[in-house]
Amino acid sequence: MSGWVVLVGFMGAGKTAVGRRLAERLGVPFVDLDRLIETQAGAGVAEIFAREGEAGFRAREREAVARLAAEAGVAGDRGDREPAAGHSGPATGGGVLATGGGALLDPENFRLLRRLGIVVALTVSAEEAVRRLEGKPERPLLAGGEPLARARALLEARAPLYRQADASVPTEGRDPDQVVATVARLLEVDEVRVDLGGRGYSVHVGLGLVCRAGALLPSADRPHRVLIVSDPPVWEAHGNRAAAGFAREGLAVRHALVPAGEACKTLAQAERLYDRALDAGLDRGDAIAALGGGAVGDLAGFVAATYLRGVDFIQLPTTLVAQVDASVGGKVAVNHPRGKNLIGAFHQPRVVVADPSALRTLPDRELASGLAEVVKHGCIADPGLVSFVRERAAALMERDPGAIRWVVRRSCEIKAAIVARDERETGVRAHLNFGHTVGHAVEKATGFGAWLHGEAVAAGMVAEARLAARLGVCADEVPQAIEAALAAVGLPVRLPPVSTTDLLDAMAVDKKVRAGRWRLALPEAVGKVGLRDGIDPAAVARVLAELGARG
């Protein structure tokens, strides 16, 4: 195990009892933050409160967290990091840390605790907390009259902080061993292998992995330096966490920021990154990492494929679209004014690290956008995946860790199997373009930004499924099932009011067009897609008009 499991939550949630048992189960050290503070102060928590007040205790708490972070090599806010002096190999630190109920009141504490590893909130009601703590004088914040009223007020104030954790586990009505079992399941890491012989790699899926990416790099020919490419919002949310994880494993880290979204996928931005890589001293043995969504991954991968004729590439996807689709398969590209992804290459990553906890900061609209790609994978190879999205829509949109991890893993399994059969898209891999011929046209017609990629793909799947039914390729129930799954998570099932002519013009330069003949990946059933050649543009135009495009 690399990194820490940090337990947070209200007093009485059971952090210490659960933490001890969890550490024993994982075979790692256990640290209780309050006991650590007591040891350093030479006094109990209640005595520190009485002598120094809450402000004094919080200062000691802040100092203890900072010391732990420094010992783990993750302290500080600089995104560019050199390995610690004297560091000669991968760090082996890690354990389980139980914090006090108010540890997250200091924003710096939370930043440092998240860099240590995965943060799990144990939840409890105020009533249950008071019952559990009855007769325990070491809880000074509940001392005096009306402890239930005090507990309710404190919990109401702190609940928003606990909700920022990577995952939450309820403890009420459950004994510590049951809670430990739930937390242990959350910590499980799934591995999906993309079997490409010497170019093969693993996709790791698990909570908290963004700060452990360095430890997941293959041991052979590990890079000495890494340039992390990200955009400002993602870097603000996850950058220092990712940088600390690489630095902890002895890598020198530099970073470069690019505009968010499709605006970054230009040759001009690629040239900026070449300059940054040169300034950072990257050589053929080093690596470029993409921390962000599909657009950042496309750009960073394109630069990795072409800088010094190719350096290692690491994918750290932070959107659901990227985790289930864009980060796997090695397709990297920048856009051209006349079309999306027209300048690119195939450059497989060394490793893909998909951390569902990164989706905690993802807006609902972008999460739903990623579920479009999940539905696409189900349409291609697994009807159960389409049904899962429709039936578990609420859990997915609430970011239930188990539901999210399952759809990420299953999507990666489907895509990995297809990529292994057809790495360079000469045959079956074109099935992955279901919904994308119309979807890319929608993105271009709306100016690359008004509609998210997954939203455009969702509308594209509806249009292409309806076209398939119109052509007799599939039954009418197929587009109906696809539309139901997409609508369940709030994705569009109609086209924007853009010109049909503009959509057709964009489709005419799609990569799948051969000698002027239109080829589309169309569903034959839910779970089966096939390529159809010689599609009549007039038939496509009729379907586009039915779904809201203007004549």
N, C-alpha and C positions, 0 to 999 in steps of 0.2 A: 504494500500500500504506500502510495506517495501522496503527501498532503494530509490535511486534518479533516475530521468530521466535527463541526462546531455546532453544539446544541444550544439553542436560545429559546426563550419563552418566559412566561410569567412565573413568579415564585410559586412553588408547589406543583409545578407541571411535571416534576420527576426527572429533571435533567441529570442530577447526580446519580440516582439509582439506575436510570437507563444508561447513562454514560459509562458507569463502571461495568455493567454487564455487556454493553456493546463492545467496549475495548477488549474485554476478555474473549468475546466471540471472535473478534477480528485479530486478536493476538498483537495488539499495539498498546502503547502507554495510555494511561488516563490522567488527565489534569483537570482539577476543579479550580476554576478561576478564583472563587471566593477563598478557598483554602490556600491558594498560592498567595493571595493578598495578605491573608492572616499570617502566613509564615514570614513574608517580607516585612510586615509591620510589627510582628511580635505581639499581636493582640487580635482578639476575635472581631468579627464584623460588628456586633452590637457595641463593643467597646470603642471601635474606630468611629462609629456614628456618634456615640456619646461624646467622644473627645474632640473629633474634628468636624462633625456635621456631615451631611450628605455630600457637600462639595468636596470635603477632604477625602471621603471614601472614593468618589468618582475620579479624583485626581490619581489616587493610588491604582484604581482599576485601569485608567488610561495608561499609566506607566507599565502595568503588568502586561496588558495587551501588546503595547509597543515592543516590550522586551521579547515576548513570544514571537512576534512577527520578525524581529531582527534576527533571532536565533534560527528561524526557519528561512531566512534570506528573502523575505517578501516585504520588508518595511520600505517606507518612502513612496513618493509620488512620481518619480521620474520614469517616463516610459522607455527611455534609452538606458540600457543597463549593461554594465560589464559584469562578468562573474566575480564573485567575492574573492578577495585577495587570498591566495593560498588554496583556492578551490581546485582540486585535481580530478574530480569525477562526480558522478551523479550523487545527489543528496539522498539520504535514506530516511529523513525525518518524517514524522507524521504521528497521528494518534487521534484520540477523542478528547475534545475540550468541552466541558460543561461551564457555561457562563452564568453570571448572575442575572436576575430578571431585568435589571436596568442597564445592562451592558451596552445595549444598542442606542441608548439616549445620546451618546456622543457619536456624531457622524463619522469621525475618524476611526473610532473603534470598529464600526461596521465595515468601513472600507478595508481595514487591515484584516478583520476576521474573514471576509469574503476571499481575500487573497490567500489565506491559509488553506482553504479548501471549500468543501460543500457546507452550507449553512442550513440546518434543519430546525424548524420551529416546532417545539412540543406545545400543544395547545390544551388549555383547561379553562373552565368557567370560573368566575370569581367565587361562586358559592362552593365549588369543589375545592378550590385553592384554600379558602378559609378553613374548610373542614379538615383538610390534610395538615394544615399548619397549626391547628388548635393546640395550645399549650407549649408552643415552641418559641421561647423568648428571643431567639437569635434573629427574628424578623422585625427589625426596628421600625420599618415603614408601616407595619400593621399594629404597632403598639398603641395603647390608649383605647378610648371608647370607639364603638361602631366599626369594628374591623371589616365587616362586609361592605359597608359604604365606602371605606377607604380602598378596599380591594377593587370594587367596581370602578371607582374613579381612576385608579392607577391602570387597570386593564384597558379601560376605554382610551386612555391617553397613549398606551404603548402598543395596542393592537395593530395600528398601521405600520409600526416598525417591524413587528413580527411577520407581517404579511410580505415583507420584502425578502424573506428567506427564500432559498432555492426550493424548499419543499416544506410542507406542514404535515404533522402527524398528530391526530387527536389522542389524548391519554385518558380521558374520562371513561370509567367503566371498564378499563383494561389494566391488567397487571403489567409490571415492568417488562417481563419476558415477552409478552405479546407486542408491546411497543418496540422492543429491540428487534423482534422478527420483522416488523413492518419497516423499520429504518434500514435493516440489513437488506431487504428486498429493494429499497430505493437505491442502495449503493451498488447494486449489481451492475456490471458492465457487459453489454452485448458486443460481440465482435462478428462482423460480416467480412468475409474474405472476397476480394475481387481477384479472381484467378487469371492472371495474365502472364504466367511464367515469371521471368526475371523482372518484369515490370509490375508484378502483382503487389497488392497492398491491403491493409486492413482498414475497415471503417469501425471505429469504436464509438458506441452509443452509451452514455451514462451521465448522471447528474454530477456536476462539479468537475467535469473533465477538462474544461477550458484552462484551468490552472494546473493541470497535470499533463499538458500536451508534450512537454519536453520528455517526460518519463515514458511516453508511448511511442517515441521515435524508434525505429529499428536500430538495434545495437551496432550493426555493421555500417561503417562509413557515416557516422553521425556528423552533422555539420558543426562547425565551430562558431559560426555567426548566423544570425537570422534577421532578416528585414521583415517586420510585420507591416503589412499594408492594410489600412482600415479607413473608415470615414469618421468624421468628428463625433456624431452621436454614439456610434458603436464603441469608439475608443474611450469615450467618457464613461460608458457603462461597463466595459469589459477589458479595456486595454491594459491597465496596470496588472490586472489579474493574469492575463495571458503572458505578459512580459515577465512577471515574477515567476511563473511556472517554467519558462525557458531558462531564465537566469539561475534558478535553483538547480538546474541540471548542468550548469557550467557553460551555457551558451552566452556569447555576447549579443545583446539585443539592440537593434535600432528600429525605428518605426517611421512610417510616412503616411500622411493623411491625404485622401483624395475626396472629391465631391461625392455626396451620397447618391445612390441610384444610378440609372443608366447614363447620367451626365458624365460619369467617370470613364466610360468605356470609349476613349478616343486615343488616337495616336499621340496627341499632344500630352495627355496624361501619362501614357507609356513612356514617353521621352523623359518626363520629370522623374519617373521612377528609376529609369536607367541612371540618371545623374545621382539620385539618392543612393542607389546600390554602389556606384563607383565611390561616392564620398564615404560610404560605410566600409569600403575595402572588401566587399564580397568577392570571393573567387569561386572557381568551379566546384570547390568542396563545400560551399555554403548553401543557404536556403532562403527562399522567399515564402512567407506565410500570408495567407489571406484570412483576415479576421473581419467577418461581415457577411453580407448577403451574397446573392448570386452575381450581382454586378461587380462587386469588389473581387470575388473569386475569379470571374472571367478575366478581368484586367490583370490582377496579380499573376494568374496562371499564364497569361499571354507573355507578360514580362519575364517570368521564370523560364518559359519555353525558348525565348529568344536572346536573353542576356547571356553573353559568353557562349552562345549556341546551346544554352540549356543548363539550368541549375535546379537543384531539388526544390520541390513545391510542397507546401504543407497547407491543408485545408482546415480552417477553424470556423465552420459556418455558424452564424448566429441568428439566422432566420429559418423558418420551417421550410420555405422553398429551397433554400440552399442545403439544409440537412437531408431532405428526402430526395433531392434530385440534382441540383446544380453542382454540388461538391463531388459527386461520384461520376466517373467515366472519362475524365481527362479532356473534355471539350473546353477550350479556352479561346477567347476572342475579344476583339473590340468592334465597335460599330462603324459603319460607313454612312455618309449622308443619304445614300440611296437604299440602305437596308441594314437590318440588325445582324450582328455576328458574321459579317461578310469577310472579315480579315481575322484569321485565327489559325489554330493548330490543335493537334492532339498531344497533350502533355500530362501524363498520369501523375498524381500526387504520390509522395512517399507514405503519407498517412492522412486519414480523415478523422477528425475528432468532433463528434456531434454531441453537444452538451445541451440537453433539453432545458436546463436551468437558465440558459441564455435567453430563452423565449419569455422569461418572466417580464422583461422590459419591452417585449414586442407588442405594438398596438394590435387590437383585435382584428382590424382590417388586414394587417399583414399576416397574422396567424391564419386567418381564413384563406388568404391568398396561397399559403403553403399547402393547405388541405386540398386545393385544386390539383396539385401534382400528386397527392396521395390518391385521390379519386382516379386520376389518369393511370397510375400504376395498377390500381384494381381493375380498371377497364381492360388493361392489356393482359393481365395474368392472374388475377385473384378476385372473383366476384364477392368473396367474403370481406375484402377490404372496402369495397364500395358500400356494402351493407353496414360495416362497422362505423364508417363515417356518418351514415344516415342515423343509425341507432344510438350512437354515443356522441352525437354532435355537442350536447351540453357539456359533457365531461371534457371533450377536446378543447372547446372554447374556454373552459375554466382552467385549462392547462393541467389537468390531472396527470401526474407524472407517469403513472402506469399506462394510461391510454396514449399519451404522447410518445413514450418510448416505444410502444408496440408499433404504432404506425410508422415511426422513423425507421425502426429495424426492418419491418416487413417491406417497406418501400425500397430500402437499400438492398435487401435480398433480391427483390425483383429486378432492380436495375443492374446489380452486380452480375446476375445470371445472364442478362442480355448483353452487357458489355463484354463479358468473357467469351461469348459466342461471336461477337461482331464488334471489335474494338473501334474500327474506323468507319462505321456506318455504311457498309456496302450492301447490307441486307436487312436482317431482322432488327437491328438497332433503330432503323427508321420508324419502327412501331412506336418508339418513345416520343415521336413527334405528333402523336394523336392530340388534336386540339391546338397545335402550335402553328399550323399553316395559317388558319384564320386568326389565331391569337396574336401572332407576330404582326399580322396586317393591322389588327385593331390597335396594337401598341404604336405602330408607326402613324396610323391615321389620327390618333389622339395625341401625338406629340411626345411619345416616350415619357410618360410620367403621370398623365391624368388618370390612367388606369394602371393598377399594379399588374405585374406579370401574371400572377395567378388568376386575377380577375379576368384578364384578357384570354387566358387559356381556358377558363371555365366557360366563357361565352363561346370560345372556339370549339370546345368539345360538344356543346349543345348543337352548334351549327353543323359540325361535321357528322355528328350522330344522326341528326335529322336528315342530312344529305344521304347518309347510308341507308336510312329507312326509305327515303324517296326513291333511291336507286335499286331497292330490293336486296341490298346487302345484308340487312338485319331486320328483325321484327320491330314493330312500332313500340313494343314494351322496352326496348333497349334505350332509346333516348329518354323515355319517361323515367326509367330507373336512374339514369345519370343525372337528369335534372333534379330529381327528388333529393339525391345525396348532396348536390351542390347547393340547392336552396336551403337545406337543413342547416348549413353553416353560414348562410347569408351571402353566398356568392351570386353574381349576376347570371341569369339564364337568358338574357336578351342582349342584343348588341347596342352599342351607343348610337346615337343618331348621326352617324358619319356617312359620307358618300359611298354608295356601293361601288362606284367606279374607282375611288381611292383604294378601297379594300382589294378589289380585283387586281389593280395595278401593282399593289404591294405583293400579292400572292404570286403574280407572274414572275417575280424575281426571286422567289423562294428557292432555297438550296435543293429542294426535292424535284424541281422542274427539270426535265430532261428533254433536250431538243424541242423545246416548246410544248411538250406534252405534260399536262398537269398530273402529278402523282400525290395522292393523299393517303394517310394511314386512317382507315375507317373501321369502326367496330362491326364485327360480325355477330357478336354476342357480348354480354357483360362478362369480361374475362378473356376475350379473344379479339385481336385486332389484326387486320391484314392490309397490305399495300394494294391500292387500286390505281391503275395507270389509265391515261387518256380521259380524265374527268372533263366533262363538258363545262366550260366556264359559265354558260348560260344557266345550267342547272344550279350551279353554286350561287349565281346572282339571285335566283328566285328564293332560295333558302335565306340568304342574307336579308333580302327585303322583308320576308315573313317575320324575321327576328328583330326588325326595327331599323335596319340600315336604310338610308334615303336613296331614292333612285338617281 
